């Protein structure tokens, strides 16, 4: 049985690359847009909820003052889990607490968080919201699950694998047949303007897009990927003082006793 020619293999991978692109175009656009918006988390939040950033000064009060202010809007069965100090000026303090179990539907298997925004200067409550609501939450849901209940995260993970295949096949198709890499960057590789544009732009974004696709798939299948890569996760039991209002936080949001 004779081996397929290089030309036949090239046509096969071209078809794979073409149809993956056609099939994924409808979902990659919203995934890309929401991912880009989520990168600019704070500027987006300043536009959609400006009241959260009407601060009057820097953080200089005892943490207990901010915890006391948050308790005025938190329910009795919502213990404070984290107090996060701002990383820069003109930013609020964030106090987080697991929401009351009554009427709080889990978000991706986790209890939703009740977040309180507090003015660092006056310790006044600026806003409060649930992690299961709002513009940011909707963007996270669209980017992470495409609003598909149950299996949405796995669907996005498989889309990441398909995108990785598309990137790798695209680079293979782009690679000049004579091995002269510089020739691959020449403009006239196609009789169509769109074809030449795709050759030029595609090769530059293939590598970062492949990395994004792989990491997205890794996040969607963490246990499987850790098993394949030999990674492991260390778990430990929560010690005394690791829950409740006695926890402190530094400016980077890291907690300390």
C-alpha positions as CSV (number, residue, x, y, z in Angstrom):
1,X,0.0,0.0,0.0
2,X,1.6,3.3,-1.1
3,X,1.8,6.2,1.2
4,X,-0.3,9.3,0.3
5,X,1.6,12.1,-1.5
6,X,2.6,15.3,0.2
7,X,0.1,17.1,-2.0
8,X,-2.7,14.7,-0.9
9,X,-1.8,15.3,2.8
10,X,-1.7,19.0,2.2
11,X,-5.2,18.9,0.7
12,X,-6.5,16.9,3.6
13,X,-5.2,19.3,6.2
14,X,-6.4,22.2,4.2
15,X,-9.9,20.8,4.3
16,X,-9.6,20.2,8.1
17,X,-8.4,23.7,8.6
18,X,-11.1,25.2,6.4
19,X,-14.1,23.4,8.0
20,X,-12.9,24.0,11.5
21,X,-12.7,27.7,10.7
22,X,-16.2,27.7,9.2
23,X,-17.7,25.7,12.0
24,X,-16.1,27.7,14.8
25,X,-16.6,31.2,13.3
26,X,-20.0,31.6,14.9
27,X,-18.8,30.8,18.5
28,X,-15.2,32.1,18.3
29,X,-16.4,35.7,17.8
30,X,-18.4,36.0,21.0
31,X,-15.7,34.0,22.9
32,X,-13.0,36.4,21.7
33,X,-15.0,39.5,22.4
34,X,-16.0,38.4,25.9
35,X,-12.5,37.3,26.7
36,X,-11.1,40.7,25.6
37,X,-13.7,42.5,27.7
38,X,-13.0,40.4,30.8
39,X,-9.3,41.3,30.5
40,X,-10.3,44.9,31.0
41,X,-12.3,44.1,34.1
42,X,-11.9,47.3,36.1
43,X,-12.5,49.8,33.2
44,X,-15.6,47.9,32.2
45,X,-16.9,47.9,35.7
46,X,-16.2,51.7,36.0
47,X,-18.5,52.1,32.9
48,X,-21.3,49.8,34.0
49,X,-21.2,50.5,37.8
50,X,-19.5,53.9,38.4
51,X,-20.9,54.2,41.9
52,X,-18.5,51.6,43.1
53,X,-15.5,53.8,42.4
54,X,-16.7,57.0,44.0
55,X,-14.0,56.8,46.7
56,X,-13.0,59.7,48.9
57,X,-9.5,58.6,50.2
58,X,-7.0,55.8,50.6
59,X,-7.3,52.8,52.9
60,X,-6.0,53.8,56.3
61,X,-8.6,52.6,58.7
62,X,-8.5,49.4,60.7
63,X,-9.9,46.4,58.9
64,X,-12.6,46.0,61.5
65,X,-14.2,49.3,60.3
66,X,-14.6,47.9,56.8
67,X,-15.9,44.6,58.2
68,X,-18.5,46.5,60.3
69,X,-19.6,48.5,57.3
70,X,-20.1,45.4,55.3
71,X,-22.1,43.7,58.0
72,X,-24.7,46.4,57.7
73,X,-25.7,44.9,54.3
74,X,-24.8,41.3,54.7
75,X,-27.2,38.8,56.1
76,X,-26.5,37.2,59.5
77,X,-25.7,33.8,57.9
78,X,-23.2,35.3,55.5
79,X,-19.8,35.2,57.2
80,X,-17.1,37.5,55.8
81,X,-14.6,35.4,53.9
82,X,-12.2,38.0,52.5
83,X,-11.4,41.7,52.7
84,X,-9.4,42.8,49.7
85,X,-7.6,46.1,49.9
86,X,-7.2,48.2,46.7
87,X,-4.1,47.8,44.6
88,X,-4.0,51.5,43.6
89,X,-5.7,54.8,44.5
90,X,-9.2,55.6,43.4
91,X,-10.3,51.9,43.9
92,X,-12.7,50.5,46.5
93,X,-12.2,47.8,49.1
94,X,-13.9,44.6,48.3
95,X,-15.5,42.5,51.1
96,X,-16.7,39.0,50.0
97,X,-19.0,36.5,51.8
98,X,-20.7,33.3,50.7
99,X,-24.3,34.2,50.1
100,X,-27.1,32.9,52.2
101,X,-28.2,29.4,51.2
102,X,-31.8,30.5,51.1
103,X,-32.6,31.2,47.4
104,X,-29.0,31.2,46.3
105,X,-28.5,28.8,43.4
106,X,-25.0,27.4,43.0
107,X,-22.8,28.9,40.3
108,X,-20.8,26.2,38.5
109,X,-21.1,24.0,41.6
110,X,-20.0,26.8,44.0
111,X,-22.0,29.0,46.3
112,X,-22.4,32.5,44.9
113,X,-20.6,35.3,46.6
114,X,-22.1,38.4,48.1
115,X,-19.6,41.3,47.3
116,X,-19.7,44.7,49.0
117,X,-17.8,47.7,47.7
118,X,-16.6,50.0,50.4
119,X,-15.0,53.5,50.3
120,X,-11.5,53.2,51.8
121,X,-11.6,56.7,53.1
122,X,-14.9,56.9,54.9
123,X,-15.7,53.1,55.3
124,X,-19.1,53.8,53.6
125,X,-20.8,51.1,51.5
126,X,-20.7,52.1,47.9
127,X,-22.5,49.1,46.4
128,X,-23.3,45.5,46.8
129,X,-24.1,42.6,44.4
130,X,-24.2,38.9,43.9
131,X,-21.6,37.0,41.9
132,X,-24.5,35.3,40.1
133,X,-25.8,38.6,38.6
134,X,-24.6,41.6,36.6
135,X,-22.7,42.4,33.4
136,X,-19.5,40.8,34.5
137,X,-21.2,37.6,35.5
138,X,-23.0,37.4,32.2
139,X,-19.7,37.8,30.3
140,X,-18.1,35.1,32.4
141,X,-21.0,32.8,31.8
142,X,-20.9,33.4,28.0
143,X,-17.1,33.0,27.8
144,X,-17.0,30.0,30.1
145,X,-20.1,28.0,29.2
146,X,-21.8,29.8,26.2
147,X,-24.9,29.8,28.5
148,X,-25.2,26.0,28.0
149,X,-26.4,24.4,31.2
150,X,-24.5,21.4,32.6
151,X,-22.0,20.7,29.8
152,X,-21.2,24.2,28.7
153,X,-17.8,24.2,30.2
154,X,-16.8,21.0,28.4
155,X,-18.2,22.3,25.1
156,X,-16.0,25.4,25.4
157,X,-13.1,23.1,26.2
158,X,-13.6,21.0,23.1
159,X,-13.8,24.1,21.1
160,X,-10.4,25.1,22.5
161,X,-9.0,21.8,21.3
162,X,-10.5,22.3,17.8
163,X,-9.0,25.8,17.7
164,X,-5.6,24.4,18.6
165,X,-5.9,21.9,15.7
166,X,-6.8,24.8,13.4
167,X,-3.8,26.8,14.5
168,X,-1.4,23.8,14.0
169,X,-2.8,22.9,10.6
170,X,-2.7,26.5,9.6
171,X,1.0,26.8,10.4
172,X,1.7,23.5,8.5
173,X,-0.2,24.8,5.4
174,X,1.5,28.1,5.6
175,X,5.0,26.6,5.8
176,X,6.7,26.9,2.3
177,X,7.1,23.6,0.5
178,X,10.7,24.4,-0.4
179,X,11.5,25.0,3.3
180,X,12.5,28.7,2.8
181,X,10.7,30.3,5.7
182,X,11.3,33.9,4.5
183,X,9.4,33.1,1.3
184,X,6.4,32.3,3.4
185,X,6.1,36.0,4.4
186,X,5.9,37.1,0.8
187,X,2.6,38.7,-0.2
188,X,1.8,37.0,-3.5
189,X,1.1,33.5,-2.3
190,X,-2.5,33.6,-3.5
191,X,-4.4,35.1,-6.4
192,X,-6.9,36.6,-4.0
193,X,-6.4,39.6,-1.7
194,X,-8.2,37.8,1.1
195,X,-6.1,34.8,0.7
196,X,-2.8,36.8,0.9
197,X,-4.2,38.7,3.9
198,X,-5.1,35.4,5.7
199,X,-1.6,34.0,5.0
200,X,0.1,37.2,6.4
201,X,-2.1,37.8,9.5
202,X,-2.8,34.1,10.3
203,X,0.8,33.1,10.8
204,X,1.4,35.9,13.3
205,X,-1.6,35.1,15.5
206,X,-1.3,31.3,15.2
207,X,1.1,30.9,18.1
208,X,-0.6,33.1,20.7
209,X,-4.0,31.8,19.6
210,X,-2.7,28.2,20.1
211,X,-1.5,29.0,23.6
212,X,-4.9,30.6,24.4
213,X,-6.7,27.6,23.0
214,X,-4.6,25.1,25.0
215,X,-4.9,27.0,28.3
216,X,-8.6,27.4,27.8
217,X,-9.0,23.6,27.2
218,X,-6.8,23.0,30.2
219,X,-9.1,25.1,32.4
220,X,-12.1,23.3,31.1
221,X,-10.7,19.9,31.8
222,X,-8.4,20.5,34.8
223,X,-8.4,17.0,36.3
224,X,-7.8,15.3,32.9
225,X,-5.1,17.7,32.0
226,X,-3.3,17.3,35.3
227,X,-3.3,13.6,34.8
228,X,-1.8,13.9,31.3
229,X,0.8,16.4,32.3
230,X,1.7,14.8,35.6
231,X,0.5,17.8,37.7
232,X,-1.1,17.5,41.0
233,X,-3.1,19.6,43.4
234,X,-2.3,19.9,47.1
235,X,-5.3,20.2,49.4
236,X,-5.3,20.9,53.0
237,X,-7.9,21.4,55.7
238,X,-8.7,24.9,56.8
239,X,-7.1,25.7,60.1
240,X,-8.4,27.8,62.9
241,X,-8.8,31.4,62.0
242,X,-9.0,30.8,58.3
243,X,-12.7,31.5,58.1
244,X,-14.8,34.4,59.5
245,X,-14.1,38.0,60.0
246,X,-10.7,37.7,61.7
247,X,-8.9,37.3,58.4
248,X,-6.8,40.2,57.2
249,X,-5.7,41.2,53.7
250,X,-2.7,43.2,52.3
251,X,-2.8,45.5,49.3
252,X,-2.4,42.7,46.8
253,X,-5.4,40.9,48.0
254,X,-3.4,38.2,49.8
255,X,-4.6,37.2,53.2
256,X,-2.7,37.0,56.3
257,X,-3.4,36.4,60.0
